[in-house]
Amino acid sequence: MGETRQEPPNVAVVPTPGMGHLIPLVELARRLVVLHKFAFTFIVPSDGSPMEPQKKLLQGLPAESISSIFLPHLTFHDLPEDSPIEARIASSLIRSLPALRDSLKVLNESTRLVALVVDLFGAEALDLAKEFGVLPYVFFPSSMMVLSSVLYLPKLDESTYCEYRDLPEPIGLPGCVPINGSDLADVLQDRKNEAYKMVLGIAKRYSDVPAGIMVNSFADLEPGAFKASKDGVQLGNNPPVYSVGPLIRSDSAGFAGFDGSEYECLRWLDKQPKGSVLFISFGSGGTLSHEQLKELALGLEMSGQRFLWVVRRPNEKAANANYFNIVQSVKDYDPDYYDFLPNGFLERTKEVGLVVPNWAPQVRVLNHVSTGGFVCHCGWNSVLESIVHGVPLIAWPLYAEQRMNTVLLVDDLKVAFRVKLNEKGLVERQDIAKYAKELIEGEDGKILRSRIKHLKDAASLAMALSKQAVPAGSSTNSLAEVAQIWNNHHKNLPNC
């Protein structure tokens, strides 16, 4: 009799709410399926919404290698309205732990489960890996600089008594460019807040993740931070850290329920000169106030530059107001959708600009030959997409860790301009015009473009596969190390 074919090793993945967490995890799974023949099961906690974008993304993947389980619906009515995003994200995971345990039990009994991968807010689930005898990993979807801040946080917390924003000197994170305390992530700005205490607890758990942390970055992008981690510069028992990026969405087509008929912006880009268009988008969750939208519109008009602007209705309460309500179809809005823009703006700029509501296929826009710059909120997915496609940035951070990413882009990598806020917290129209004109036409813009082209090449090399005499890239090798550990664990499992 021939040998019975052994089923592939299975990996359970637990993403916490936010498409920015899910997208790179999906790309990680795709890569491991293709290169190393693993199977994946995504176990998704509820964020309190119908979660249609998440379902559409996961259910569109090859079912024979990547499956998904959506845990029971949760409500968050008991949380204060002003709770930080991070508190709600962590609550979704903690409240889902019993259901998550049940799903892992079934998986462990029905598949050859080798590892549990959680994202940055999933530390509370790591104990389940030990319970079921699988390897515990954290996937960190942001930069190595942000991970360094988390690993360094317990030491910073012990040695500092004021709020970090009040520190007189920049903070020296190991291997990173110095950063002002005011540029640390939002959740670290109030040390009395429960969300801060939650992140501090997560940071302490990170130092005890024996299997390792995978980071969506690459060695040549942040060499100092990766070296510092490898050398054990952070306090405590550093877990192994693996650079596995840049993992970006392979294509935005169909991502949120749009079909080709909605891509007017791509047809418009086809008609514009090479490198002439400034793309403006603040991610899936970013919103601006009415006053700031007016300044941005008038600044674009004043610049005289071609632009493609993904615009949302203003929101006076929070820059991250749409974080859990990712995208709505253009068809959901009435013809007066643009009534918040300055009178006559669309008519006056119709020869040079295009405004689209809510969403555009960002990867395709950044990859388009006509796109010459990107006004970006500096969410890490958008940063990586810009680097991979060689598009310099105007950095306009709004929330979460985006100011940290801005510091990396502006002070370290030097591939972006950073917007300046006035005393009211606004970016003024004349400054917007200056940034836009300089990025597209100016000498400094040419320098940024040259630098980011080098990073584009480095990103490509990091993800390269081995071919004849050409060695595999650093991230490809790093991911292969993880795969080898999983395969070794798989070999030691008893036969079913």
Secondary structure, 3 states (H helix, E strand, C coil): CCCCCCCCCEEEEECCCCHHHHHHHHHHHHHHHHHHCCEEEEEECCCCCCCHHHHHHHHCCCCCCEEEEECCCCCCCCCCCCCCHHHHHHHHHHHCHHHHHHHHHHHHHHCCEEEEEEECCCHHHHHHHHHHCCEEEEEECCCHHHHHHHHHHHHHHHHCCCCHHHCCCCECCCCCCCECHHHCCHHHCCCCCHHHHHHHHHHHHHCCCCCEEEECCCCCCCHHHHHHHHCCCCCCCCCCEEECCCCCCCCCCCCCCCCHHHCHHHHHHHCCCCCCEEEEECCCCCCCCHHHHHHHHHHHHHHCCEEEEEECCCCCCCCCCCCCCCCCCHHHCCCCCCCCCCCCHHHHCCCCEEEEECCCCHHHHHCCCCEEEEEECCCHHHHHHHHHCCCCEEECCCCCCHHHHHHHHHHHHCCEEECCCCCCCCCCHHHHHHHHHHHHHCHHHHHHHHHHHHHHHHHHHHCCCCECCECCCHHHHHHHHHHHHHHHHHHCCCCC
